[in-house]
Amino acid sequence: MSLFPADIEDEARRIVTEFATRGLTVATAESCTGGLIAGALTEISGSSAVVDRGFVTYTNEAKVDMLGVTPATLIAYGAVSRETALQMAYGALFRSRAAVAVAVTGIAGPGGGSADKPVGLVHLAAQSRSGTTLHREMRYGDIGRTEVRLATVRTAFEMLMKAAGL
């Protein structure tokens, strides 16, 4: 029995299979998901051939210390921003041995939102060593903390596949 909904488990299995076949590895940089992306991937048997490492960087200090996000970026744009997500993905990629990295930062709720950055806003970024860089801004809405986090995992999986050229 999986800890995750069937669609997430199926997509995680697909990623593990496709990446393993091609000799690709993954790193994750997670804030609002708290490790769920890495957790869903490692739920799959054989994931040790694919998952290099995961960074859970919930605080701004962790984003700076572990991923190299610049304090200037956090001051200018905030933790939940395109700029921060892109720096998180870059940091995860180049502080790992992974071929592809995905990063997420957002507001899962129920509190913490504002008019500019409402609950359900998540910025995702993916980067590959072959030069692909992706960003998506998702506005899932105030659908509940768990649902925002699971929706983010689903989007992150799509971006991993796209960044890997699959």
C-alpha positions in Angstrom: 0.0 0.0 0.0 1.4 3.3 -1.1 1.5 6.5 1.0 0.5 8.4 -2.1 -2.6 8.6 -4.4 -2.5 6.1 -7.2 -1.8 8.7 -9.9 1.2 10.0 -8.1 2.5 6.5 -7.5 2.0 5.6 -11.2 3.9 8.8 -12.3 6.7 8.2 -9.9 7.0 4.6 -11.2 7.1 6.0 -14.8 9.8 8.5 -13.8 11.9 5.9 -12.1 11.6 3.5 -15.0 12.3 6.1 -17.7 15.2 7.7 -15.8 16.8 4.3 -14.9 16.6 3.2 -18.6 18.5 6.3 -19.7 20.9 6.5 -16.8 19.5 9.8 -15.5 19.4 10.9 -11.9 17.3 13.4 -10.0 17.7 15.9 -7.2 14.9 17.7 -5.5 14.8 21.1 -3.7 11.6 21.3 -1.7 10.0 23.9 0.5 6.2 23.8 0.7 6.2 20.0 -0.1 8.6 19.2 2.7 10.2 16.2 0.9 7.0 14.7 -0.7 8.5 14.7 -4.2 11.6 12.7 -3.1 9.3 10.6 -0.9 7.0 9.7 -3.8 10.0 8.7 -5.9 11.7 6.7 -3.2 8.4 4.8 -2.6 9.2 3.0 -5.8 11.4 0.0 -5.8 14.6 0.7 -7.8 14.6 4.4 -7.1 18.1 4.2 -5.6 19.3 4.1 -9.2 17.5 7.4 -10.0 17.3 9.6 -6.8 20.6 11.2 -6.0 19.4 13.4 -3.1 16.7 15.8 -1.9 17.0 19.1 -0.1 14.2 20.2 2.2 14.8 23.9 2.6 11.8 25.2 4.5 13.4 28.3 5.9 15.2 31.1 4.0 18.4 30.3 5.8 18.2 26.7 4.6 17.7 27.9 1.0 20.8 30.1 1.3 23.0 27.6 3.2 22.0 24.4 1.3 21.2 25.7 -2.2 23.0 29.0 -2.6 20.0 31.1 -3.0 21.2 34.7 -2.6 19.9 36.8 0.3 19.5 39.6 -2.2 17.0 37.5 -4.2 15.0 36.6 -1.0 14.9 40.3 0.0 13.9 41.5 -3.5 11.5 38.8 -4.5 10.7 36.7 -1.5 10.9 33.0 -0.9 7.8 32.3 -3.0 9.0 33.7 -6.4 10.2 32.7 -9.8 13.7 33.9 -9.0 14.0 31.9 -5.8 12.6 28.7 -7.5 15.1 29.0 -10.3 18.0 29.5 -7.9 16.8 26.5 -5.8 16.8 24.3 -8.9 20.2 25.5 -10.0 21.6 25.0 -6.5 20.2 21.5 -6.3 21.6 20.5 -9.7 25.1 21.8 -9.0 25.2 20.7 -5.4 24.4 17.1 -6.5 25.4 14.6 -9.1 21.9 14.6 -10.6 21.2 15.1 -14.3 18.0 16.9 -13.6 16.7 18.9 -10.6 13.3 20.2 -9.6 12.5 22.9 -7.1 9.3 24.0 -5.4 8.5 27.0 -3.2 5.0 28.1 -2.3 2.2 28.8 0.1 0.3 25.6 1.0 -2.0 27.3 3.6 -4.2 27.5 5.3 -2.5 30.7 6.4 0.4 32.7 5.1 -1.2 34.1 2.0 -1.6 37.7 0.9 -3.2 39.6 -1.9 0.0 39.4 -4.0 0.8 35.9 -2.9 -2.3 33.9 -2.1 -2.7 30.5 -0.6 -2.1 28.0 -3.3 0.6 30.0 -5.1 3.6 27.8 -6.0 6.6 28.5 -8.1 8.3 25.4 -9.6 11.6 25.2 -11.5 13.5 22.4 -13.2 16.9 22.4 -14.7 19.0 19.8 -16.5 22.7 19.6 -17.1 21.9 19.6 -20.8 20.8 23.2 -20.4 17.0 23.0 -20.1 15.6 25.5 -17.6 11.8 25.5 -16.9 9.6 27.6 -14.6 5.9 27.4 -13.8 3.8 29.6 -11.6 0.8 27.6 -10.4 -2.2 29.1 -8.6 -3.9 26.0 -7.3 -6.2 28.1 -5.1 -7.2 27.6 -1.4 -8.0 23.9 -1.9 -6.5 22.7 1.4 -2.9 22.2 2.5 -2.6 18.5 1.5 -4.2 19.1 -1.9 -1.9 22.0 -2.7 1.1 19.9 -1.7 -0.1 16.9 -3.8 -0.9 19.1 -6.8 2.6 20.5 -6.5 4.1 16.9 -6.6 2.1 16.2 -9.8 3.3 19.4 -11.5 6.9 18.7 -10.4 6.8 15.3 -11.9 5.6 16.8 -15.3 8.5 19.2 -15.2 11.0 16.5 -14.4 10.0 14.6 -17.4 10.0 17.7 -19.6 13.4 18.8 -18.3 14.8 15.4 -19.1 13.4 15.5 -22.6 10.9 12.7 -22.0 
